[in-house]
Amino acid sequence: MKWRYPLVFIALVFFFVCVIARLFYWQVVKAEMLSELAQSQYNGIIRVLPRRGEIKTSDGFSLAANKVSYLLFINPTAIKDKKYTVNILSSLLDLPAASVSSKIVPEKLWVPVQSGLDAKKKEEIERIHIPGVGFEEQYSRFYPEASTAAHLVGFVGKNESGQDKGYVGLEGFYDRLLRGKDGYAVEFHDALGRPILSKRIDRTNGSDGGNLFMSIDRSVQFLAEQKLKDGIERYGALGGMVGIMDPAAGDIVAMASFPSYSPQKYWEYDESLYTNPFITNTYEPGSTLKPIIMASALDAGIITPQTKCDICGGPVNVSDYDLHTWNDKYYKDTNMIEVIQHSDNTGMVFVALKLGVDKMISYLTRFGIGSLTDIDLQGEIAPSFKPRSAWYDVDLATTGFGQGISVTPIELLSAFSGLANEGKIMQPRVVKAFENANGETLKIPVKVKGTPISAKTAKVMTEILVNAVEKGEAQWTKLKGYRIAGKTGTASIPVAGHYDPKNTITSFIGFAPADKPKFAMLVILNKPTSSIYAAETAAPLFFDIAKDLLSYYGIPPSE
């Protein structure tokens, strides 16, 4: 019998060890899990949307701001009279009764019904004291200047999940910075699992979006848009663009394109209007590319300003193609200064053939032609060059006068700005600084994109372009007393394997003052009907804007 006592003792010890081990497992090993499980029975986690950052011009004025609105939600478990609730909400919110009724699901504790309600509508509903109905403060996008700089700003729409998302322009490019980080709030429930609307812990782990400070000058932007609208109407064009840049920093001071749209009501416009044509449209630049080609040949030491063109006495035949000047006027033994002055196509064929395919591709690449400028706007594209093996003599020749090669306006303006900035091309930018949710400001540094030519070459090319303004076909539009460097461009439009004989894209590109440039500007008109020539359309529009810009900047005449 004595053996039974030790056996019972051992059994009891084993039992207590098991109990202690089990208690240790639940109270130590699984303690955190049990705590979270218990908490989940008395409170819930809801997502709190951050406030979207604003987009401001250089003077601090918001082109994209926020206005307070409200989200109406319901707690179906707290609704006492479903029929009454459905009828009153559908009437006040102008929603189908079936839509409201479908949201009242018994097992749900929080169901959004309608967002974007203003304070007046909120107060109207609150006065009725509908059980189970509550409101959350939210922010909706507001564009104080309507369609001003629409292609630069972009708009805020919804993604596949119904959440706010920025599209195109700055709204799209900087969407992550602007939208901030979602926060979470702890909402307490009663014993029956119903939310206690008055008890909530503030958000955690979230932050509002940051503000963007643009390089855009609001006054210059307004000027560019107004002048462009007037010019499109005056010259009977289908549309047009103006881009103004500070060549020393790469800052976009203004960028306007028409036709445009309203970011506030973007859904009322065709989607084709959303993209910014200044960074997405490709075209053959025509004579506005000639300064880039000429500067390349000068920099390579292949020609000098006084080099004589020995093939400019008439049309030039290249690979069985006869290449003419734009007006069928020819200047025998003309020099390179006069080639740009007369916008002589045969002279540019001479330059291109001297440069050769390899150097042509090399310099165009160094100027940024054929690659993205990396401007901070969503949607930029860049047409690439054809393979080296696909270049023929006629391709080389026509590229010399800007046909048979495609660019975007921002590519051309960026490349041309290098002539105004001692041969240095700056990366174009629209945003100069970013302010985070804590009020700390981060300045975005300027960046040199490349140095395709020497400062000496840039200076020589500047003087050639000043001469073109003073003595070229658009000399009647020039501003007296100012030295302005510029070039017209009348580009043929390729259509089904040939060029449209009746329509052109006219443009003028230049910078001023020539000796110490404050701005570089590109003006483009699409298919003007009053005249197919840039000297009679784009050039006078360029100088009309330039006149007001020089006055705005307080730059007096130098002569």
C-alpha positions as CSV (number, residue, x, y, z in Angstrom):
1,M,0.0,0.0,0.0
2,K,2.9,2.3,0.7
3,W,3.7,2.7,-3.0
4,R,0.3,4.4,-3.5
5,Y,1.3,7.6,-1.6
6,P,4.4,8.4,-3.7
7,L,2.3,7.7,-6.9
8,V,-0.4,10.1,-5.8
9,F,2.2,12.7,-4.8
10,I,3.9,12.5,-8.2
11,A,0.6,12.7,-10.0
12,L,-0.3,15.9,-8.0
13,V,3.0,17.5,-8.7
14,F,2.7,16.7,-12.4
15,F,-0.8,18.2,-12.4
16,F,0.4,21.4,-10.8
17,V,3.3,21.7,-13.2
18,C,1.0,21.4,-16.1
19,V,-1.3,24.0,-14.7
20,I,1.6,26.4,-14.1
21,A,3.0,25.8,-17.5
22,R,-0.4,26.5,-19.1
23,L,-0.8,29.7,-17.1
24,F,2.7,30.8,-18.2
25,Y,1.8,30.1,-21.8
26,W,-1.4,32.2,-21.7
27,Q,-0.2,35.0,-19.4
28,V,3.3,35.5,-20.8
29,V,3.7,33.9,-24.2
30,K,0.2,34.9,-25.5
31,A,-0.3,38.0,-23.3
32,E,0.0,40.5,-26.2
33,M,-2.4,38.6,-28.5
34,L,-5.0,38.3,-25.7
35,S,-4.7,42.0,-24.9
36,E,-5.3,42.9,-28.6
37,L,-8.3,40.5,-28.7
38,A,-9.8,42.0,-25.6
39,Q,-9.3,45.6,-26.9
40,S,-10.9,44.7,-30.2
41,Q,-14.1,43.8,-28.4
42,Y,-14.4,47.3,-27.0
43,N,-12.9,49.6,-29.7
44,G,-12.3,49.7,-33.4
45,I,-9.7,51.2,-35.7
46,I,-10.9,53.6,-38.4
47,R,-8.9,55.3,-41.1
48,V,-8.4,59.1,-40.9
49,L,-7.6,60.8,-44.2
50,P,-4.9,63.5,-44.1
51,R,-5.3,67.0,-45.4
52,R,-3.9,67.3,-49.0
53,G,-1.1,69.8,-49.4
54,E,-1.6,72.9,-51.4
55,I,0.1,74.0,-54.7
56,K,1.2,77.7,-54.5
57,T,2.8,80.1,-56.9
58,S,6.1,81.9,-56.2
59,D,4.2,84.6,-54.3
60,G,2.5,82.1,-52.0
61,F,-0.9,82.2,-53.7
62,S,-2.7,78.8,-53.9
63,L,-3.7,77.5,-57.3
64,A,-4.8,74.3,-55.7
65,A,-6.2,74.6,-52.2
66,N,-8.6,72.8,-49.9
67,K,-12.1,73.6,-48.5
68,V,-13.7,71.8,-45.6
69,S,-16.5,69.4,-46.3
70,Y,-18.1,66.6,-44.5
71,L,-18.7,62.9,-44.9
72,L,-22.1,61.6,-43.7
73,F,-21.9,58.1,-42.3
74,I,-24.4,55.8,-40.5
75,N,-24.2,53.2,-37.7
76,P,-26.9,50.7,-38.8
77,T,-26.9,49.1,-35.3
78,A,-28.1,52.4,-33.8
79,I,-30.9,53.1,-36.3
80,K,-34.3,52.8,-34.6
81,D,-36.6,53.3,-37.6
82,K,-35.1,52.1,-40.9
83,K,-37.9,53.3,-43.1
84,Y,-37.9,56.8,-41.6
85,T,-34.1,57.1,-41.8
86,V,-34.0,56.0,-45.5
87,N,-36.8,58.4,-46.5
88,I,-35.3,61.4,-44.7
89,L,-31.7,60.8,-45.9
90,S,-32.7,60.1,-49.5
91,S,-34.8,63.3,-49.6
92,L,-32.1,65.5,-48.0
93,L,-29.2,64.1,-50.0
94,D,-31.1,63.7,-53.2
95,L,-30.2,60.0,-53.4
96,P,-32.4,57.0,-54.5
97,A,-34.1,55.4,-51.5
98,A,-32.8,52.0,-52.6
99,S,-29.2,53.3,-52.5
100,V,-29.5,54.5,-48.9
101,S,-31.4,51.3,-47.8
102,S,-28.7,49.1,-49.2
103,K,-26.2,50.6,-46.8
104,I,-28.2,49.8,-43.7
105,V,-26.7,46.4,-43.1
106,P,-27.3,45.2,-39.5
107,E,-23.8,43.7,-38.9
108,K,-22.0,46.9,-40.0
109,L,-21.0,49.6,-37.5
110,W,-19.8,52.3,-39.8
111,V,-21.0,52.9,-43.4
112,P,-20.1,56.0,-45.5
113,V,-23.2,57.4,-47.3
114,Q,-22.1,60.6,-49.0
115,S,-19.0,62.8,-49.0
116,G,-18.4,66.5,-50.0
117,L,-21.3,67.9,-48.0
118,D,-21.0,71.6,-47.1
119,A,-21.5,73.1,-43.6
120,K,-25.0,74.3,-44.4
121,K,-26.2,70.8,-45.5
122,K,-24.5,69.3,-42.4
123,E,-26.3,71.7,-40.0
124,E,-29.6,71.0,-41.8
125,I,-29.3,67.3,-41.2
126,E,-28.0,67.7,-37.6
127,R,-31.1,69.7,-36.6
128,I,-33.3,66.6,-37.3
129,H,-31.3,64.4,-34.8
130,I,-31.5,61.2,-36.8
131,P,-30.3,58.3,-34.6
132,G,-27.2,56.5,-36.0
133,V,-26.2,59.3,-38.3
134,G,-22.8,61.1,-37.9
135,F,-20.3,63.3,-39.7
136,E,-16.6,63.3,-40.3
137,E,-14.7,66.4,-41.3
138,Q,-12.8,66.0,-44.6
139,Y,-11.2,68.2,-47.3
140,S,-12.1,68.5,-50.9
141,R,-9.9,70.1,-53.6
142,F,-10.6,73.7,-54.6
143,Y,-9.0,75.7,-57.4
144,P,-9.3,79.4,-56.6
145,E,-8.1,80.6,-60.0
146,A,-10.4,78.1,-62.0
147,S,-8.5,77.0,-65.1
148,T,-5.4,79.1,-64.6
149,A,-2.3,76.9,-65.2
150,A,-4.6,73.8,-65.5
151,H,-2.0,71.8,-67.5
152,L,0.6,72.6,-64.8
153,V,-1.5,71.9,-61.8
154,G,-3.4,68.8,-62.9
155,F,-6.5,67.6,-60.9
156,V,-7.5,65.3,-58.1
157,G,-9.9,62.4,-59.0
158,K,-10.6,59.0,-57.6
159,N,-8.7,55.7,-57.9
160,E,-10.1,52.2,-58.2
161,S,-10.8,52.2,-54.5
162,G,-12.6,55.5,-54.5
163,Q,-9.8,57.3,-52.8
164,D,-8.4,60.7,-53.8
165,K,-5.6,60.6,-56.3
166,G,-3.7,63.2,-58.2
167,Y,-3.6,63.0,-62.0
168,V,-1.3,64.7,-64.5
169,G,0.7,67.9,-63.9
170,L,1.9,68.5,-60.4
171,E,-1.0,66.8,-58.8
172,G,0.1,63.6,-60.4
173,F,3.9,64.0,-60.2
174,Y,3.9,64.9,-56.5
175,D,0.9,62.9,-55.5
176,R,2.6,61.0,-52.7
177,L,4.0,64.2,-51.1
178,L,0.7,66.1,-51.5
179,R,-1.6,63.4,-50.2
180,G,0.3,62.8,-46.9
181,K,0.0,59.6,-44.9
182,D,-3.2,58.1,-43.7
183,G,-3.7,58.1,-39.9
184,Y,-5.8,55.9,-37.7
185,A,-8.2,56.7,-34.9
186,V,-9.4,54.4,-32.1
187,E,-13.1,54.4,-31.8
188,F,-14.6,53.0,-28.5
189,H,-17.6,50.7,-28.6
190,D,-20.2,49.9,-25.9
191,A,-20.9,46.4,-24.5
192,L,-23.1,45.7,-27.5
193,G,-20.4,46.7,-30.0
194,R,-21.9,50.0,-30.9
195,P,-19.5,53.0,-31.5
196,I,-19.5,55.7,-28.9
197,L,-19.3,58.7,-31.3
198,S,-18.2,61.1,-28.6
199,K,-15.2,59.0,-27.6
200,R,-12.3,58.7,-30.0
201,I,-8.5,58.9,-29.6
202,D,-6.8,61.3,-32.0
203,R,-5.0,60.0,-35.1
204,T,-1.7,58.2,-34.9
205,N,1.1,57.5,-37.4
206,G,-0.5,59.9,-39.9
207,S,0.5,63.3,-41.3
208,D,-1.0,65.9,-43.6
209,G,0.4,66.4,-47.1
210,G,3.1,69.0,-47.8
211,N,2.7,72.2,-49.7
212,L,4.5,72.9,-53.0
213,F,5.9,76.3,-53.9
214,M,6.1,76.7,-57.7
215,S,8.6,78.7,-59.8
216,I,5.5,80.0,-61.6
217,D,5.0,83.8,-61.4
218,R,1.3,84.3,-61.2
219,S,1.3,87.6,-63.0
220,V,3.5,86.3,-65.8
221,Q,1.3,83.1,-66.1
222,F,-1.8,85.3,-66.4
223,L,-0.1,87.5,-69.0
224,A,1.0,84.5,-71.0
225,E,-2.5,82.9,-71.0
226,Q,-4.3,86.1,-71.9
227,K,-1.9,87.0,-74.7
228,L,-2.0,83.4,-76.1
229,K,-5.8,83.4,-76.1
230,D,-5.8,86.7,-78.0
231,G,-3.1,85.5,-80.4
232,I,-5.0,82.3,-81.2
233,E,-8.1,84.3,-82.0
234,R,-6.2,87.0,-83.9
235,Y,-4.4,84.5,-86.2
236,G,-7.2,82.0,-86.5
237,A,-5.2,79.1,-85.0
238,L,-6.6,75.8,-83.7
239,G,-4.5,76.2,-80.5
240,G,-1.2,77.3,-79.2
241,M,1.4,77.2,-76.4
242,V,3.7,79.5,-74.6
243,G,6.6,78.5,-72.4
244,I,8.7,81.0,-70.4
245,M,11.9,79.9,-68.6
246,D,14.6,81.4,-66.5
247,P,17.6,80.0,-68.4
248,A,20.1,80.5,-65.5
249,A,18.1,78.3,-63.1
250,G,15.8,76.2,-65.3
251,D,12.8,77.6,-63.5
252,I,9.5,77.6,-65.5
253,V,8.1,81.0,-65.0
254,A,4.9,80.4,-67.0
255,M,3.5,77.7,-69.2
256,A,0.2,78.1,-71.0
257,S,-1.6,75.8,-73.5
258,F,-5.0,76.1,-75.3
259,P,-7.5,74.6,-75.6
260,S,-7.5,73.8,-71.8
261,Y,-9.9,72.5,-69.1
262,S,-11.1,73.3,-65.6
263,P,-9.5,71.1,-62.9
264,Q,-12.5,71.7,-60.7
265,K,-14.9,70.0,-63.2
266,Y,-12.4,67.9,-65.2
267,W,-15.1,65.3,-65.8
268,E,-16.9,67.7,-68.1
269,Y,-14.0,67.8,-70.6
270,D,-12.6,65.3,-73.0
271,E,-9.7,63.3,-71.6
272,S,-7.5,64.4,-74.4
273,L,-7.3,67.9,-72.9
274,Y,-5.9,66.6,-69.6
275,T,-2.3,66.2,-70.8
276,N,0.0,69.1,-71.1
277,P,0.9,69.5,-74.8
278,F,4.1,71.4,-73.9
279,I,5.6,68.2,-72.6
280,T,3.6,65.6,-74.5
281,N,3.0,66.9,-78.0
282,T,5.6,66.2,-80.7
283,Y,6.2,68.2,-83.8
284,E,8.8,69.0,-86.4
285,P,10.4,72.2,-85.1
286,G,11.4,73.6,-88.5
287,S,13.7,76.6,-88.4
288,T,13.7,77.0,-84.6
289,L,16.1,74.0,-84.6
290,K,18.6,75.8,-86.9
291,P,20.4,77.7,-84.1
292,I,21.0,74.3,-82.3
293,I,22.5,72.8,-85.5
294,M,24.5,75.9,-86.3
295,A,25.9,76.1,-82.7
296,S,26.9,72.5,-82.9
297,A,28.9,73.0,-86.1
298,L,30.5,76.2,-84.6
299,D,31.4,74.4,-81.4
300,A,32.9,71.4,-83.4
301,G,35.2,73.9,-85.3
302,I,33.8,72.8,-88.6
303,I,32.7,76.3,-89.6
304,T,33.1,79.9,-88.5
305,P,30.5,82.7,-88.7
306,Q,32.3,83.9,-91.9
307,T,32.4,80.5,-93.6
308,K,31.0,80.8,-97.1
309,C,28.3,78.4,-98.4
310,D,29.4,77.1,-101.8
311,I,26.1,75.3,-102.6
312,C,23.6,78.1,-101.8
313,G,23.2,79.5,-105.3
314,G,20.1,77.4,-105.9
315,P,18.2,74.2,-104.8
316,V,20.4,71.5,-103.4
317,N,20.0,67.9,-104.7
318,V,20.6,65.3,-102.0
319,S,19.9,61.6,-102.8
320,D,17.7,62.6,-105.7
321,Y,15.7,65.0,-103.6
322,D,15.7,68.7,-104.5
323,L,15.8,70.8,-101.3
324,H,14.6,74.4,-101.6
325,T,14.6,77.5,-99.4
326,W,11.3,78.5,-97.8
327,N,10.7,81.3,-100.3
328,D,12.8,80.1,-103.2
329,K,15.2,82.9,-102.8
330,Y,18.9,82.0,-103.0
331,Y,22.1,83.7,-101.8
332,K,25.3,82.6,-103.5
333,D,28.4,82.4,-101.3
334,T,26.3,83.5,-98.2
335,N,28.0,83.3,-94.8
336,M,26.7,81.5,-91.7
337,I,25.5,84.7,-90.1
338,E,23.3,85.4,-93.2
339,V,22.1,81.8,-93.3
340,I,20.4,82.2,-90.0
341,Q,19.3,85.8,-90.9
342,H,17.6,84.5,-94.1
343,S,16.6,81.2,-92.5
344,D,18.3,79.7,-95.5
345,N,17.5,75.9,-95.8
346,T,20.2,75.3,-98.4
347,G,22.7,76.9,-96.0
348,M,21.6,74.6,-93.2
349,V,22.0,71.6,-95.6
350,F,25.6,72.8,-96.1
351,V,26.1,72.9,-92.3
352,A,24.5,69.5,-91.7
353,L,26.5,67.8,-94.4
354,K,29.7,69.3,-93.0
355,L,28.7,68.1,-89.5
356,G,28.0,64.6,-90.6
357,V,25.6,62.0,-89.1
358,D,27.7,61.0,-86.1
359,K,28.5,64.5,-84.9
360,M,24.9,65.5,-85.6
361,I,23.5,62.7,-83.4
362,S,26.2,63.4,-80.7
363,Y,25.4,67.1,-80.4
364,L,21.7,66.7,-80.5
365,T,22.0,64.2,-77.7
366,R,24.2,66.5,-75.7
367,F,21.5,69.3,-76.2
368,G,19.0,66.8,-74.7
369,I,17.1,66.3,-78.0
370,G,15.7,62.7,-78.0
371,S,15.6,62.3,-74.2
372,L,13.4,63.4,-71.3
373,T,14.2,66.8,-69.7
374,D,13.0,65.3,-66.4
375,I,10.8,68.2,-65.7
376,D,8.7,67.6,-62.6
377,L,5.4,67.2,-64.4
378,Q,3.6,63.9,-64.9
379,G,3.3,62.7,-68.5
380,E,6.5,64.0,-70.2
381,I,7.5,62.0,-73.3
382,A,10.5,62.2,-75.6
383,P,10.6,60.9,-79.2
384,S,13.8,59.0,-79.8
385,F,16.1,59.2,-82.8
386,K,16.0,56.6,-85.5
387,P,18.9,54.0,-85.3
388,R,22.2,55.2,-86.7
389,S,22.0,52.6,-89.5
390,A,18.7,54.2,-90.7
391,W,20.2,57.6,-91.3
392,Y,20.7,58.6,-94.9
393,D,22.2,61.7,-96.4
394,V,18.7,63.2,-97.0
395,D,17.8,62.6,-93.3
396,L,20.9,64.4,-92.3
397,A,20.2,67.3,-94.7
398,T,16.6,67.8,-93.6
399,T,17.4,67.6,-90.0
400,G,19.7,70.6,-90.6
401,F,16.6,72.8,-91.2
402,G,14.4,71.1,-88.6
403,Q,12.3,68.8,-90.7
404,G,12.2,65.0,-90.5
405,I,12.9,65.1,-86.7
406,S,10.4,65.4,-83.9
407,V,10.7,67.1,-80.5
408,T,8.5,68.3,-77.7
409,P,8.3,72.0,-76.9
410,I,9.9,71.5,-73.5
411,E,12.9,69.7,-75.2
412,L,13.4,72.6,-77.6
413,L,13.0,75.4,-75.0
414,S,15.4,73.6,-72.6
415,A,18.0,73.1,-75.4
416,F,17.7,76.6,-76.6
417,S,18.1,78.0,-73.1
418,G,21.6,76.6,-73.2
419,L,22.5,79.3,-75.8
420,A,21.3,81.9,-73.3
421,N,23.2,80.4,-70.3
422,E,26.8,80.2,-71.5
423,G,26.4,76.8,-73.0
424,K,24.9,75.2,-69.8
425,I,21.5,73.5,-69.9
426,M,19.6,73.5,-66.6
427,Q,17.1,70.8,-65.7
428,P,13.7,72.5,-66.1
429,R,11.6,72.6,-62.9
430,V,8.2,73.8,-61.8
431,V,8.6,73.4,-58.0
432,K,11.3,75.3,-56.2
433,A,10.5,74.3,-52.6
434,F,8.5,71.8,-50.5
435,E,7.0,72.5,-47.1
436,N,6.2,69.5,-44.9
437,A,3.4,69.1,-42.4
438,N,5.6,70.5,-39.6
439,G,6.2,73.7,-41.5
440,E,9.8,72.9,-42.4
441,T,10.8,74.1,-45.9
442,L,13.1,72.1,-48.2
443,K,14.5,74.1,-51.1
444,I,15.0,72.0,-54.3
445,P,18.5,72.8,-55.7
446,V,19.0,73.7,-59.3
447,K,20.7,71.1,-61.5
448,V,22.9,71.4,-64.6
449,K,21.6,68.9,-67.1
450,G,24.5,69.3,-69.5
451,T,27.0,71.5,-71.2
452,P,26.8,70.7,-75.0
453,I,28.8,73.8,-76.2
454,S,31.4,76.2,-74.8
455,A,30.5,79.6,-73.4
456,K,32.4,81.2,-76.3
457,T,30.2,79.3,-78.9
458,A,27.1,80.3,-77.0
459,K,28.2,84.0,-77.1
460,V,28.9,83.8,-80.9
461,M,25.5,82.1,-81.5
462,T,23.8,84.8,-79.4
463,E,25.2,87.5,-81.7
464,I,24.1,85.6,-84.8
465,L,20.5,85.4,-83.3
466,V,20.5,89.1,-82.4
467,N,21.4,89.8,-86.0
468,A,18.5,87.5,-87.2
469,V,16.0,89.6,-85.1
470,E,17.4,92.9,-86.3
471,K,17.6,92.0,-90.0
472,G,15.6,88.8,-90.5
473,E,12.1,88.4,-92.0
474,A,10.5,89.2,-88.7
475,Q,12.4,92.4,-88.1
476,W,9.2,94.5,-88.3
477,T,8.1,93.0,-85.0
478,K,11.3,93.7,-83.0
479,L,11.3,95.9,-79.9
480,K,13.2,99.2,-80.4
481,G,16.1,99.7,-78.0
482,Y,16.4,96.1,-76.9
483,R,18.9,93.4,-78.0
484,I,16.8,90.2,-78.3
485,A,18.2,86.9,-79.7
486,G,15.6,84.8,-81.5
487,K,14.6,82.7,-84.5
488,T,11.3,82.1,-86.3
489,G,10.1,78.7,-87.3
490,T,7.6,77.7,-89.9
491,A,7.3,73.9,-89.8
492,S,5.5,71.8,-92.3
493,I,3.1,69.2,-90.9
494,P,3.6,65.5,-92.1
495,V,0.4,63.9,-93.3
496,A,0.1,60.4,-94.7
497,G,3.7,60.2,-96.0
498,H,3.9,63.8,-97.3
499,Y,3.7,67.4,-96.0
500,D,0.5,69.3,-95.7
501,P,0.8,72.1,-98.3
502,K,-1.8,74.4,-96.7
503,N,-1.2,74.2,-92.9
504,T,1.9,74.8,-90.8
505,I,3.0,75.1,-87.2
506,T,4.5,78.5,-86.6
507,S,6.8,79.4,-83.8
508,F,9.3,81.8,-82.4
509,I,12.0,81.1,-79.8
510,G,14.2,83.6,-78.2
511,F,15.7,85.2,-75.1
512,A,16.1,88.7,-73.7
513,P,18.0,90.8,-72.9
514,A,20.6,89.1,-75.1
515,D,23.5,90.2,-73.0
516,K,22.1,89.1,-69.7
517,P,19.0,87.0,-70.3
518,K,16.1,87.2,-67.8
519,F,13.9,84.8,-69.7
520,A,13.8,82.4,-72.7
521,M,10.5,81.9,-74.4
522,L,8.9,79.6,-77.0
523,V,5.7,80.6,-78.7
524,I,3.8,78.0,-80.9
525,L,0.7,78.4,-82.9
526,N,-1.1,75.4,-84.4
527,K,-2.3,75.9,-88.0
528,P,-2.9,79.6,-88.1
529,T,-5.2,80.7,-90.9
530,S,-4.3,84.4,-91.2
531,S,-0.9,83.4,-92.5
532,I,1.2,80.2,-92.7
533,Y,4.4,82.0,-91.8
534,A,5.9,82.5,-88.3
535,A,7.1,86.0,-89.1
536,E,3.4,87.1,-89.5
537,T,1.9,85.1,-86.6
538,A,4.2,83.6,-83.8
539,A,6.8,86.3,-84.0
540,P,4.5,89.3,-83.3
541,L,2.9,87.3,-80.5
542,F,6.4,86.6,-79.0
543,F,7.3,90.3,-79.1
544,D,3.9,91.3,-77.7
545,I,4.5,89.1,-74.7
546,A,8.2,90.1,-74.4
547,K,7.4,93.8,-74.4
548,D,5.2,93.3,-71.3
549,L,7.7,91.0,-69.7
550,L,10.6,93.5,-70.0
551,S,8.3,96.2,-68.5
552,Y,7.2,93.8,-65.7
553,Y,10.8,93.0,-64.8
554,G,11.8,96.7,-65.0
555,I,14.4,96.2,-67.7
556,P,15.1,99.5,-69.5
557,P,16.2,99.7,-73.2
558,S,19.9,99.3,-73.7
559,E,20.0,101.4,-76.8
